[in-house]
């Protein structure tokens, strides 16, 4: 995946197969972009309205009772271009949006039909209970980003043995919402069809003191752009059921 341009916290990434070895485009720009991120919910009024000013989203967050006071920290439009939309391998989101304890949750909105041919999501059922977070994506001391192990290779291999099974593909239609637990293993295949597979996704994590998001993480808030709270007030049911 190749970066083609950016302004603060907004970046455009290309499909790998959209670029020649000399860096020239093999596809029109509109058919070359893999995704746009990572702070659309902060920088674009439309995505802010959908993400942070959406009463239906807030109702889902409250009803899930997964977070007390969640903040949004990443949002993207994912394009999956026709014929070249790249495969996304097995992963869980808490590896990339790490908190202690893990608390990531993804809201994934299908903007078009998602089918077996254009790269619909697949999930490993129950893996959020059996697959531990084995590494995290961090800013490296020497610059750039990479992975930091949370357990040894032997421990990771042993843990992986307990997280095997058959993936289930989840086809969905425009407007469908898929909730993705931060520990569940999921993936998507290459888009071999003639159709795009556009989706909008954002992620939330628990805020301190219930979870710690530290300075090692690749994505960092700034004084001018802290991670925004998703709810107008903390979920009272989880603080004191008698107050709900």
Phi, psi and omega in degrees: 000130189244137177277127182246353178172162180197157161233176187308119176066010174231122185225153180243130182243142180261151168297139182301322183276008178267356186234137177283171180297331180273004177092358180278150182285139174261349180229160172299150183307319182292343179252011184247338186285127177276314179202162177232126181201183007235014181225045180299326181294342178261324191261344183240123184303323181294314180288330174298316180297317181292325189266309189255345182241028186253109184295330178291320177297315180298322179295319178297316181300316180294316184291329179295327182055038180266331179232150171276310184217076187285152172238148177268135184228353180204138175214145184210149161260125180250128192260323183046075187293152179303136174071330185240001180302116191289151173292142172246116186288173180304130179196168167235153188285334181294340174298323185263341180232067192279133168228162176240110356286166180302138183212010184292145175215130181256138171252115187240112183257120174287127177261347178217174175300134177245114189234171176299337183271336183248017171095039176298157180288146172235146184230150174262103185304135176079358185291341176292344178261341187244343184254105179288163174281111187265342180204170179221151182267120190228167168280125182279145180303326181276002181107155181080192182231161179185188183256141174246127181290141173255351176207165181290166178300321180295316179295321179296316180298318179295319180294322182295328180298332182272359184241035179261157179165189182263126177290144177247123179276134181246094174289147179206169184245172181305131179093348178291144177250128175247123177265129186239109176300139186298341181258353184283137178281133179211167183197174172212146183273170177298145176275106181261002184271182176265008184244147173287167174224075182283139175213153172243132181224144170221159182236150176230156176225164175286148179265161178299152005269005184284338176210148182250127174246109192259178187288352177287332187299145185296326182257123185233141173288165175233164177303325181276343180219073176288163176295124184281146177286140182276322180264151178291331174210156181304155180289101187297331180301325183275341178276311179205103183308332181290340182270348184290000000 
